[in-house]
Amino acid sequence: MAAIIGWAHTPFGKLADETVETLVTKVAKQAIEDAGLAAEDIDEIVLGHFNAGFSKQDFTASLVLQADDKLRFKPTTRVENACATGSAAVHQGVKSIKAGDAKFVLVVGVEQMTTTPGPEIGANLLKASYLPEDGDTPAGFAGVFGKIAGMYFQKHGDQSEALAHIAAKNHKNGVDNPYAQMRKDLGVEFCLNESDKNPFVAGPLKRTDCSLVSDGAAAIVLTDTTTALSAKKAVAFRGMGHAQDFLPMSKRDILKFEGCTEAWKRALSMANISIEDLSFVETHDCFTIAELIEYEAMGLVPEGQGAKAILEGWTQKDGKLPVNPSGGLKAKGHPIGATGVSMHVLTSMQLVGEAGGIQVEGAELGGIFNMGGAAVANYVSVMQRLK
């Protein structure tokens, strides 16, 4: 397999003084340096950048070369798979390592969203849904997940309390994440109750149920596990899974996130472990209802019982399976192309004991789930410290 030997991460948030180019070049330089390498050592570059209208400058793969002239002529490709774009880039880099096509691969994820006017942000994100069915959804992608939440409530009862606990958990965790966009413990009561500061956005989802519009970037350096043994630190991929589902929600049971289940099955099978063996999970809480359904899809609880995992404290930082100790997309922010790479950086930091205030004690195995669209692009990585 492959291993991560260096990483970099900008703060997430409204970064008005940055551009896609400055964000990309900053983390590229830092990740190469963190891996103990020089630019000339890099054999291939993969950039995860969703864009879809957020950046006037498109064709962004070659912007990574601006980090160092020695990167000139390196094979460089941009990949995109909606909100799972970052993990798509990571998995592509791992494939090059596994195939023996490259010894060192630099993977960068980036997005700058906050310079785009609000209505355009909604329209851009809605492009990751099936437009013939969902193109007129009020409130954009929040409206899509608001529909999912409404259907879940109809089938399994009002889950407002569970969603509030998920939001509160992730905001509490995010307080100690120096990269997080919102570092404020909001508490369950604030997240549960409608107010001027926490209005309903779509269906039963309130503002505290929705991830943030963000700018940011993250990067990792990959190599093979043998080479990684001589690096100063290394976190190996023990299992991986990617499952792509139908884009129209009408072609599947949207309350089951079956692509998520399949990706987890593949990754856990490759790693030869079960979900209970993981020390923690970083999962795709673009909306709190997504995290709730993901508890079920990953096999933590049976279908319809997601609330049990949060209300009984299982997924708290000190629970039996901490979920989103980083604060998740909910508190950390969700710059689309950067999110999946960020998850791999923060998971690596956990596994080498460098996660500071968000450190999960005794973390040995980390799981990552990154999702594009409404459970359409589904990527799972199972990570373990190599050295």
SEDRENZA-220283 format. One record per residue (C-alpha): residue in one letter; chain; x, y negated, z. Coordinates in Angstrom, 1 decimal. Layout:
+-------+---------+--------+--------+--------+
! votor ! drentor !     xx !     yy !     zz !
+-------+---------+--------+--------+--------+
!     a !       A !      X !      Y !      Z !
...
+-------+---------+--------+--------+--------+
***
This chain:
+-------+---------+--------+--------+--------+
! votor ! drentor !     xx !     yy !     zz !
+-------+---------+--------+--------+--------+
!     m !       A !    0.0 !    0.0 !    0.0 !
!     a !       A !    1.0 !   -3.6 !    0.5 !
!     a !       A !    1.8 !   -5.9 !    3.4 !
!     i !       A !    1.6 !   -9.6 !    4.2 !
!     i !       A !    5.0 !  -11.0 !    5.3 !
!     g !       A !    4.3 !  -14.8 !    5.3 !
!     w !       A !    1.4 !  -17.2 !    5.5 !
!     a !       A !    0.2 !  -20.8 !    5.7 !
!     h !       A !   -3.0 !  -22.5 !    6.5 !
!     t !       A !   -4.2 !  -26.2 !    6.4 !
!     p !       A !   -6.8 !  -27.5 !    8.8 !
!     f !       A !  -10.3 !  -27.2 !    7.3 !
!     g !       A !  -12.6 !  -30.2 !    7.2 !
!     k !       A !  -13.0 !  -33.5 !    5.4 !
!     l !       A !   -9.5 !  -34.1 !    4.0 !
!     a !       A !   -9.9 !  -37.3 !    2.2 !
!     d !       A !   -6.2 !  -37.9 !    1.7 !
!     e !       A !   -5.7 !  -34.5 !    0.0 !
!     t !       A !   -6.4 !  -33.2 !   -3.5 !
!     v !       A !   -6.6 !  -29.6 !   -4.8 !
!     e !       A !   -3.0 !  -30.1 !   -6.0 !
!     t !       A !   -1.6 !  -31.4 !   -2.7 !
!     l !       A !   -3.4 !  -28.6 !   -0.8 !
!     v !       A !   -2.2 !  -25.9 !   -3.1 !
!     t !       A !    1.4 !  -27.1 !   -3.1 !
!     k !       A !    1.6 !  -27.6 !    0.7 !
!     v !       A !    0.5 !  -24.0 !    1.6 !
!     a !       A !    2.5 !  -22.4 !   -1.3 !
!     k !       A !    5.7 !  -24.0 !    0.0 !
!     q !       A !    5.0 !  -23.1 !    3.6 !
!     a !       A !    4.0 !  -19.5 !    2.9 !
!     i !       A !    7.1 !  -18.8 !    0.9 !
!     e !       A !    9.3 !  -20.3 !    3.6 !
!     d !       A !    7.4 !  -18.4 !    6.3 !
!     a !       A !    8.1 !  -15.2 !    4.5 !
!     g !       A !   11.9 !  -16.0 !    4.5 !
!     l !       A !   12.0 !  -16.3 !    0.7 !
!     a !       A !   12.8 !  -18.8 !   -1.9 !
!     a !       A !   10.6 !  -19.8 !   -4.8 !
!     e !       A !   12.7 !  -17.8 !   -7.3 !
!     d !       A !   12.0 !  -14.6 !   -5.3 !
!     i !       A !    8.2 !  -14.8 !   -6.2 !
!     d !       A !    7.3 !  -12.5 !   -9.1 !
!     e !       A !    3.6 !  -13.4 !   -9.5 !
!     i !       A !    1.1 !  -16.0 !   -8.3 !
!     v !       A !   -2.7 !  -15.5 !   -7.9 !
!     l !       A !   -4.9 !  -18.5 !   -7.1 !
!     g !       A !   -8.4 !  -18.2 !   -5.7 !
!     h !       A !  -10.4 !  -21.4 !   -6.7 !
!     f !       A !  -14.2 !  -21.3 !   -7.1 !
!     n !       A !  -14.6 !  -25.0 !   -8.3 !
!     a !       A !  -17.9 !  -24.7 !  -10.3 !
!     g !       A !  -18.0 !  -28.5 !  -10.4 !
!     f !       A !  -16.2 !  -29.5 !   -7.2 !
!     s !       A !  -13.0 !  -30.5 !   -8.9 !
!     k !       A !  -12.7 !  -32.6 !  -12.1 !
!     q !       A !   -9.3 !  -30.9 !  -12.7 !
!     d !       A !  -10.0 !  -27.4 !  -13.8 !
!     f !       A !   -7.5 !  -24.8 !  -15.2 !
!     t !       A !   -5.8 !  -25.1 !  -11.7 !
!     a !       A !   -3.6 !  -21.9 !  -11.7 !
!     s !       A !   -0.5 !  -23.8 !  -12.9 !
!     l !       A !   -0.9 !  -26.4 !  -10.2 !
!     v !       A !    0.7 !  -23.9 !   -7.8 !
!     l !       A !    3.9 !  -24.3 !   -9.9 !
!     q !       A !    4.1 !  -28.0 !   -8.7 !
!     a !       A !    5.2 !  -26.6 !   -5.3 !
!     d !       A !    8.7 !  -25.8 !   -6.6 !
!     d !       A !   10.3 !  -26.1 !  -10.1 !
!     k !       A !   11.7 !  -22.6 !   -9.6 !
!     l !       A !    8.1 !  -21.2 !   -9.9 !
!     r !       A !    8.1 !  -22.2 !  -13.6 !
!     f !       A !    7.3 !  -19.3 !  -15.9 !
!     k !       A !    6.1 !  -17.0 !  -13.1 !
!     p !       A !    2.9 !  -15.1 !  -14.2 !
!     t !       A !    0.1 !  -17.1 !  -12.7 !
!     t !       A !   -3.6 !  -16.3 !  -12.8 !
!     r !       A !   -6.7 !  -17.9 !  -11.3 !
!     v !       A !   -9.5 !  -15.6 !  -10.1 !
!     e !       A !  -13.0 !  -16.3 !   -9.1 !
!     n !       A !  -15.8 !  -14.3 !   -7.5 !
!     a !       A !  -18.1 !  -16.9 !   -5.8 !
!     c !       A !  -17.6 !  -17.2 !   -2.1 !
!     a !       A !  -15.4 !  -14.1 !   -2.1 !
!     t !       A !  -12.9 !  -15.8 !   -4.4 !
!     g !       A !  -10.2 !  -15.8 !   -1.8 !
!     s !       A !  -10.4 !  -12.1 !   -1.1 !
!     a !       A !  -10.6 !  -11.4 !   -4.9 !
!     a !       A !   -7.3 !  -13.2 !   -5.2 !
!     v !       A !   -5.8 !  -11.2 !   -2.3 !
!     h !       A !   -7.0 !   -7.8 !   -3.7 !
!     q !       A !   -5.6 !   -8.8 !   -7.1 !
!     g !       A !   -2.2 !   -9.5 !   -5.6 !
!     v !       A !   -2.3 !   -6.2 !   -3.8 !
!     k !       A !   -3.0 !   -4.4 !   -7.1 !
!     s !       A !    0.1 !   -5.9 !   -8.6 !
!     i !       A !    2.2 !   -4.7 !   -5.7 !
!     k !       A !    0.7 !   -1.2 !   -5.8 !
!     a !       A !    1.2 !   -0.9 !   -9.5 !
!     g !       A !    4.9 !   -1.9 !   -9.1 !
!     d !       A !    4.5 !   -4.9 !  -11.4 !
!     a !       A !    5.8 !   -7.3 !   -8.7 !
!     k !       A !    7.8 !   -7.1 !   -5.6 !
!     f !       A !    6.6 !  -10.4 !   -4.1 !
!     v !       A !    3.2 !  -12.0 !   -4.9 !
!     l !       A !    2.1 !  -15.4 !   -3.7 !
!     v !       A !   -1.7 !  -15.7 !   -3.2 !
!     v !       A !   -3.2 !  -19.1 !   -2.6 !
!     g !       A !   -6.9 !  -20.0 !   -1.9 !
!     v !       A !   -8.2 !  -23.6 !   -2.2 !
!     e !       A !  -11.3 !  -25.7 !   -2.4 !
!     q !       A !  -12.1 !  -29.4 !   -2.1 !
!     m !       A !  -15.8 !  -29.9 !   -1.6 !
!     t !       A !  -16.3 !  -33.0 !    0.5 !
!     t !       A !  -15.6 !  -35.5 !   -2.3 !
!     t !       A !  -18.7 !  -34.3 !   -4.2 !
!     p !       A !  -22.0 !  -36.0 !   -3.5 !
!     g !       A !  -24.5 !  -34.0 !   -1.4 !
!     p !       A !  -27.0 !  -33.1 !   -4.1 !
!     e !       A !  -24.2 !  -31.9 !   -6.4 !
!     i !       A !  -22.8 !  -29.7 !   -3.6 !
!     g !       A !  -26.1 !  -27.9 !   -3.4 !
!     a !       A !  -26.3 !  -27.5 !   -7.2 !
!     n !       A !  -22.8 !  -26.2 !   -7.4 !
!     l !       A !  -23.3 !  -23.6 !   -4.8 !
!     l !       A !  -26.6 !  -22.5 !   -6.2 !
!     k !       A !  -24.7 !  -21.4 !   -9.3 !
!     a !       A !  -23.6 !  -18.4 !   -7.3 !
!     s !       A !  -27.2 !  -17.2 !   -7.2 !
!     y !       A !  -29.3 !  -15.7 !  -10.1 !
!     l !       A !  -30.6 !  -18.9 !  -11.7 !
!     p !       A !  -33.6 !  -17.4 !  -13.6 !
!     e !       A !  -35.0 !  -16.4 !  -10.2 !
!     d !       A !  -33.4 !  -18.8 !   -7.7 !
!     g !       A !  -32.5 !  -21.8 !   -9.8 !
!     d !       A !  -35.3 !  -24.0 !   -8.4 !
!     t !       A !  -34.8 !  -23.0 !   -4.7 !
!     p !       A !  -35.2 !  -26.0 !   -2.5 !
!     a !       A !  -32.2 !  -26.7 !   -0.2 !
!     g !       A !  -29.8 !  -24.9 !   -2.6 !
!     f !       A !  -28.0 !  -21.8 !   -1.2 !
!     a !       A !  -29.4 !  -22.5 !    2.3 !
!     g !       A !  -32.8 !  -22.0 !    0.7 !
!     v !       A !  -31.8 !  -18.6 !   -0.6 !
!     f !       A !  -30.6 !  -17.5 !    2.8 !
!     g !       A !  -33.7 !  -19.2 !    4.4 !
!     k !       A !  -35.8 !  -16.9 !    2.2 !
!     i !       A !  -33.8 !  -13.9 !    3.4 !
!     a !       A !  -34.1 !  -15.0 !    7.0 !
!     g !       A !  -37.9 !  -15.4 !    6.6 !
!     m !       A !  -38.2 !  -11.9 !    5.1 !
!     y !       A !  -36.1 !  -10.4 !    7.9 !
!     f !       A !  -38.2 !  -12.1 !   10.6 !
!     q !       A !  -41.4 !  -10.8 !    8.9 !
!     k !       A !  -40.0 !   -7.2 !    8.9 !
!     h !       A !  -38.2 !   -7.1 !   12.2 !
!     g !       A !  -39.7 !  -10.0 !   14.3 !
!     d !       A !  -38.5 !  -13.5 !   15.2 !
!     q !       A !  -34.7 !  -13.5 !   15.5 !
!     s !       A !  -34.3 !  -17.1 !   16.4 !
!     e !       A !  -32.7 !  -16.3 !   19.8 !
!     a !       A !  -30.2 !  -13.9 !   18.2 !
!     l !       A !  -29.2 !  -16.4 !   15.5 !
!     a !       A !  -28.7 !  -19.1 !   18.1 !
!     h !       A !  -26.4 !  -16.8 !   20.1 !
!     i !       A !  -24.4 !  -16.1 !   17.0 !
!     a !       A !  -24.0 !  -19.8 !   16.2 !
!     a !       A !  -23.1 !  -20.6 !   19.8 !
!     k !       A !  -20.6 !  -17.7 !   20.0 !
!     n !       A !  -18.8 !  -18.8 !   16.8 !
!     h !       A !  -18.7 !  -22.5 !   17.9 !
!     k !       A !  -17.4 !  -21.5 !   21.3 !
!     n !       A !  -14.6 !  -19.4 !   19.6 !
!     g !       A !  -13.8 !  -22.2 !   17.2 !
!     v !       A !  -12.9 !  -24.6 !   20.0 !
!     d !       A !   -9.5 !  -22.9 !   20.4 !
!     n !       A !   -8.8 !  -22.6 !   16.6 !
!     p !       A !   -6.5 !  -25.5 !   15.6 !
!     y !       A !   -7.5 !  -25.0 !   11.9 !
!     a !       A !  -11.3 !  -25.2 !   12.6 !
!     q !       A !  -13.4 !  -28.0 !   11.2 !
!     m !       A !  -15.7 !  -28.2 !   14.2 !
!     r !       A !  -14.1 !  -27.6 !   17.6 !
!     k !       A !  -17.1 !  -28.1 !   19.8 !
!     d !       A !  -18.9 !  -25.6 !   22.1 !
!     l !       A !  -22.6 !  -26.4 !   21.3 !
!     g !       A !  -24.2 !  -23.9 !   23.6 !
!     v !       A !  -27.1 !  -21.6 !   23.0 !
!     e !       A !  -29.8 !  -24.1 !   24.0 !
!     f !       A !  -28.7 !  -26.7 !   21.4 !
!     c !       A !  -28.5 !  -24.0 !   18.7 !
!     l !       A !  -31.9 !  -22.5 !   19.6 !
!     n !       A !  -34.0 !  -25.7 !   19.7 !
!     e !       A !  -35.0 !  -28.0 !   16.9 !
!     s !       A !  -33.8 !  -31.6 !   17.4 !
!     d !       A !  -32.9 !  -34.7 !   15.5 !
!     k !       A !  -29.3 !  -33.3 !   15.5 !
!     n !       A !  -30.4 !  -29.8 !   14.7 !
!     p !       A !  -33.3 !  -29.9 !   12.3 !
!     f !       A !  -34.7 !  -27.1 !   10.2 !
!     v !       A !  -32.9 !  -26.8 !    6.9 !
!     a !       A !  -34.6 !  -23.9 !    5.1 !
!     g !       A !  -37.1 !  -21.4 !    6.4 !
!     p !       A !  -36.3 !  -20.5 !   10.0 !
!     l !       A !  -32.6 !  -21.7 !    9.5 !
!     k !       A !  -31.6 !  -24.8 !   11.4 !
!     r !       A !  -28.4 !  -26.9 !   10.8 !
!     t !       A !  -26.5 !  -24.8 !   13.4 !
!     d !       A !  -27.3 !  -21.7 !   11.3 !
!     c !       A !  -25.4 !  -23.0 !    8.3 !
!     s !       A !  -21.6 !  -23.1 !    7.6 !
!     l !       A !  -19.9 !  -26.4 !    6.9 !
!     v !       A !  -18.9 !  -28.2 !    3.6 !
!     s !       A !  -15.1 !  -28.1 !    3.8 !
!     d !       A !  -11.8 !  -28.9 !    2.2 !
!     g !       A !   -8.8 !  -26.7 !    2.8 !
!     a !       A !   -6.2 !  -24.1 !    1.6 !
!     a !       A !   -4.5 !  -21.0 !    2.8 !
!     a !       A !   -1.7 !  -18.8 !    1.4 !
!     i !       A !    0.0 !  -15.4 !    1.9 !
!     v !       A !    3.0 !  -13.6 !    0.5 !
!     l !       A !    2.6 !   -9.9 !   -0.3 !
!     t !       A !    5.1 !   -7.2 !   -0.8 !
!     d !       A !    5.3 !   -3.4 !   -0.6 !
!     t !       A !    5.4 !   -1.8 !    2.8 !
!     t !       A !    9.0 !   -0.5 !    2.4 !
!     t !       A !   10.3 !   -4.0 !    1.6 !
!     a !       A !    8.1 !   -5.4 !    4.4 !
!     l !       A !   10.0 !   -3.4 !    7.0 !
!     s !       A !   13.0 !   -5.7 !    6.5 !
!     a !       A !   10.9 !   -8.9 !    6.9 !
!     k !       A !   10.6 !  -10.7 !   10.2 !
!     k !       A !    6.9 !   -9.8 !   10.5 !
!     a !       A !    4.6 !   -7.7 !    8.5 !
!     v !       A !    0.9 !   -6.8 !    8.5 !
!     a !       A !   -0.1 !   -3.9 !    6.3 !
!     f !       A !   -3.3 !   -3.2 !    4.4 !
!     r !       A !   -4.5 !    0.1 !    5.8 !
!     g !       A !   -7.8 !    0.2 !    3.9 !
!     m !       A !   -9.5 !   -1.8 !    1.2 !
!     g !       A !  -12.9 !   -1.8 !   -0.5 !
!     h !       A !  -14.6 !   -3.9 !   -3.1 !
!     a !       A !  -18.2 !   -3.3 !   -4.2 !
!     q !       A !  -20.1 !   -5.5 !   -6.6 !
!     d !       A !  -23.9 !   -5.5 !   -6.5 !
!     f !       A !  -26.6 !   -6.8 !   -8.9 !
!     l !       A !  -26.9 !  -10.5 !   -9.0 !
!     p !       A !  -30.8 !  -10.7 !   -9.0 !
!     m !       A !  -32.1 !  -10.1 !   -5.5 !
!     s !       A !  -35.2 !   -8.6 !   -7.1 !
!     k !       A !  -33.2 !   -5.6 !   -8.1 !
!     r !       A !  -32.3 !   -4.6 !   -4.5 !
!     d !       A !  -33.4 !   -4.6 !   -0.9 !
!     i !       A !  -31.9 !   -7.9 !    0.1 !
!     l !       A !  -32.3 !   -7.1 !    3.8 !
!     k !       A !  -29.8 !   -4.2 !    3.6 !
!     f !       A !  -26.7 !   -5.8 !    2.1 !
!     e !       A !  -25.9 !   -2.4 !    0.5 !
!     g !       A !  -22.8 !   -3.7 !   -1.2 !
!     c !       A !  -21.4 !   -4.7 !    2.1 !
!     t !       A !  -22.1 !   -1.2 !    3.5 !
!     e !       A !  -20.4 !    0.4 !    0.5 !
!     a !       A !  -17.3 !   -1.8 !    0.7 !
!     w !       A !  -16.9 !   -1.0 !    4.4 !
!     k !       A !  -17.4 !    2.7 !    3.7 !
!     r !       A !  -14.6 !    2.6 !    1.1 !
!     a !       A !  -12.2 !    0.6 !    3.3 !
!     l !       A !  -12.8 !    2.6 !    6.5 !
!     s !       A !  -12.5 !    5.9 !    4.5 !
!     m !       A !   -9.2 !    4.8 !    3.0 !
!     a !       A !   -8.0 !    3.8 !    6.5 !
!     n !       A !   -9.3 !    7.0 !    8.0 !
!     i !       A !  -11.0 !    5.3 !   10.9 !
!     s !       A !  -14.5 !    4.3 !   12.0 !
!     i !       A !  -15.9 !    0.8 !   12.7 !
!     e !       A !  -15.5 !    1.5 !   16.5 !
!     d !       A !  -11.7 !    1.8 !   16.0 !
!     l !       A !  -11.4 !   -1.9 !   15.0 !
!     s !       A !  -10.1 !   -4.4 !   17.6 !
!     f !       A !  -12.0 !   -7.3 !   15.9 !
!     v !       A !  -13.7 !   -8.3 !   12.7 !
!     e !       A !  -13.6 !  -11.6 !   10.7 !
!     t !       A !  -16.9 !  -11.5 !    8.8 !
!     h !       A !  -18.7 !  -13.8 !    6.4 !
!     d !       A !  -21.1 !  -15.9 !    8.4 !
!     c !       A !  -22.0 !  -18.4 !    5.7 !
!     f !       A !  -25.3 !  -18.4 !    7.6 !
!     t !       A !  -26.1 !  -16.8 !   10.9 !
!     i !       A !  -28.6 !  -14.5 !    9.3 !
!     a !       A !  -25.8 !  -13.1 !    7.2 !
!     e !       A !  -23.7 !  -12.2 !   10.3 !
!     l !       A !  -26.7 !  -10.6 !   11.8 !
!     i !       A !  -27.4 !   -8.4 !    8.8 !
!     e !       A !  -23.7 !   -7.6 !    8.5 !
!     y !       A !  -23.7 !   -6.1 !   12.0 !
!     e !       A !  -26.1 !   -3.5 !   10.5 !
!     a !       A !  -24.4 !   -3.2 !    7.1 !
!     m !       A !  -21.0 !   -2.5 !    8.7 !
!     g !       A !  -22.5 !    0.3 !   10.8 !
!     l !       A !  -22.3 !   -1.4 !   14.2 !
!     v !       A !  -26.0 !   -1.0 !   14.8 !
!     p !       A !  -28.9 !    0.6 !   12.9 !
!     e !       A !  -31.0 !   -1.3 !   10.4 !
!     g !       A !  -33.2 !   -4.0 !   12.0 !
!     q !       A !  -31.3 !   -3.9 !   15.3 !
!     g !       A !  -28.6 !   -6.6 !   14.6 !
!     a !       A !  -29.9 !   -8.7 !   17.5 !
!     k !       A !  -28.8 !   -6.0 !   19.9 !
!     a !       A !  -25.1 !   -6.5 !   19.1 !
!     i !       A !  -25.1 !  -10.2 !   19.9 !
!     l !       A !  -27.7 !  -10.3 !   22.7 !
!     e !       A !  -25.9 !   -7.5 !   24.6 !
!     g !       A !  -22.5 !   -9.3 !   24.1 !
!     w !       A !  -20.9 !   -6.6 !   21.9 !
!     t !       A !  -19.5 !   -9.2 !   19.4 !
!     q !       A !  -18.3 !  -11.8 !   21.9 !
!     k !       A !  -14.6 !  -12.3 !   22.1 !
!     d !       A !  -14.4 !  -10.1 !   25.1 !
!     g !       A !  -17.0 !   -7.6 !   23.8 !
!     k !       A !  -16.5 !   -4.1 !   22.5 !
!     l !       A !  -16.1 !   -5.5 !   18.9 !
!     p !       A !  -15.3 !   -9.2 !   18.8 !
!     v !       A !  -16.7 !  -10.7 !   15.6 !
!     n !       A !  -15.3 !  -14.0 !   14.3 !
!     p !       A !  -12.9 !  -14.8 !   17.1 !
!     s !       A !  -11.7 !  -17.6 !   14.8 !
!     g !       A !  -15.1 !  -19.3 !   14.9 !
!     g !       A !  -16.0 !  -17.9 !   11.5 !
!     l !       A !  -17.2 !  -20.0 !    8.6 !
!     k !       A !  -19.7 !  -21.5 !   11.0 !
!     a !       A !  -17.1 !  -23.4 !   13.0 !
!     k !       A !  -13.9 !  -23.1 !   11.0 !
!     g !       A !  -15.5 !  -24.3 !    7.8 !
!     h !       A !  -16.0 !  -22.7 !    4.4 !
!     p !       A !  -13.9 !  -24.2 !    1.5 !
!     i !       A !  -15.1 !  -21.5 !   -0.9 !
!     g !       A !  -11.8 !  -20.4 !   -2.6 !
!     a !       A !   -9.8 !  -20.6 !    0.6 !
!     t !       A !  -12.1 !  -18.6 !    2.9 !
!     g !       A !  -11.0 !  -15.1 !    2.0 !
!     v !       A !   -7.3 !  -16.0 !    2.2 !
!     s !       A !   -7.9 !  -17.8 !    5.5 !
!     m !       A !   -9.5 !  -14.6 !    6.9 !
!     h !       A !   -6.3 !  -12.6 !    6.0 !
!     v !       A !   -4.0 !  -15.3 !    7.5 !
!     l !       A !   -5.9 !  -15.4 !   10.8 !
!     t !       A !   -6.2 !  -11.7 !   11.0 !
!     s !       A !   -2.5 !  -11.4 !   10.4 !
!     m !       A !   -1.9 !  -13.9 !   13.2 !
!     q !       A !   -4.1 !  -11.9 !   15.5 !
!     l !       A !   -2.2 !   -8.6 !   14.8 !
!     v !       A !    1.3 !  -10.1 !   15.4 !
!     g !       A !    0.1 !  -11.9 !   18.6 !
!     e !       A !    0.4 !  -15.4 !   17.2 !
!     a !       A !   -3.2 !  -16.4 !   17.3 !
!     g !       A !   -2.9 !  -18.7 !   20.4 !
!     g !       A !   -6.2 !  -19.6 !   22.0 !
!     i !       A !   -8.2 !  -17.4 !   19.7 !
!     q !       A !   -6.1 !  -14.3 !   20.4 !
!     v !       A !   -8.0 !  -11.1 !   21.0 !
!     e !       A !   -6.1 !   -9.2 !   23.7 !
!     g !       A !   -4.4 !   -6.1 !   22.5 !
!     a !       A !   -5.5 !   -6.4 !   18.9 !
!     e !       A !   -4.2 !   -3.5 !   16.8 !
!     l !       A !   -6.6 !   -3.1 !   13.9 !
!     g !       A !   -8.5 !   -6.0 !   12.2 !
!     g !       A !  -11.4 !   -5.8 !    9.8 !
!     i !       A !  -12.2 !   -8.5 !    7.2 !
!     f !       A !  -15.5 !   -8.9 !    5.3 !
!     n !       A !  -15.7 !  -11.6 !    2.7 !
!     m !       A !  -18.9 !  -12.0 !    0.6 !
!     g !       A !  -19.8 !  -13.8 !   -2.6 !
!     g !       A !  -23.4 !  -14.8 !   -3.2 !
!     a !       A !  -26.1 !  -13.0 !   -1.3 !
!     a !       A !  -24.1 !   -9.8 !   -0.7 !
!     v !       A !  -23.2 !   -9.6 !   -4.4 !
!     a !       A !  -19.3 !   -9.6 !   -4.3 !
!     n !       A !  -18.3 !   -7.6 !   -1.2 !
!     y !       A !  -14.7 !   -7.2 !   -0.1 !
!     v !       A !  -13.3 !   -5.5 !    3.0 !
!     s !       A !   -9.7 !   -5.2 !    4.2 !
!     v !       A !   -8.6 !   -3.2 !    7.2 !
!     m !       A !   -5.3 !   -4.6 !    8.5 !
!     q !       A !   -2.7 !   -3.2 !   10.9 !
!     r !       A !    0.6 !   -4.6 !   12.2 !
!     l !       A !    3.6 !   -3.0 !   10.5 !
!     k !       A !    6.3 !   -4.8 !   12.5 !
+-------+---------+--------+--------+--------+
***
